[in-house]
């Protein structure tokens, strides 16, 4: 199995910011199947406030393979100043956001069929109505099209 690598990705801010997600490891169990995890590792933020990515792959009883990539973005409470006694509250998680892309692929599905499906999904998500070249590299491509698990 290949070595799990870090992932670098840009966000959608007006001035895009690069996020480097550090590989945390892989594991496998009967419920989720093979799993791989990444998290940002910024020294200025508590661990619970770091962007996270999780990837899951499991062969189902039907013969289909279920592949999922999930992104978790936590949002911290905003602390403004100190109280009358000079106490500043410790960081606290306000809420979090999650998004996932899941692919159910038949054992008969070809590489090109999976590329077509995922490209249409990406174009819909990005509101792209013109022809764009298919993505042929990166974590999504490896996991969803090439049957290479991210480990």
Secondary structure, 3 states (H helix, E strand, C coil): CCCCCCEEEECCCCCCCEEEEEEEEEEEECCCEEEEEEEECCCCCCHHHCCEEEEEEEECCCCCEEEEEEEEEEEECCCCCCCCCCCCCCCCEEEEEEEEEEEEECCCCCHHHHHHHHHHHHHHHCCCCCCCCCCCCCHHHHHHHCCCCCC
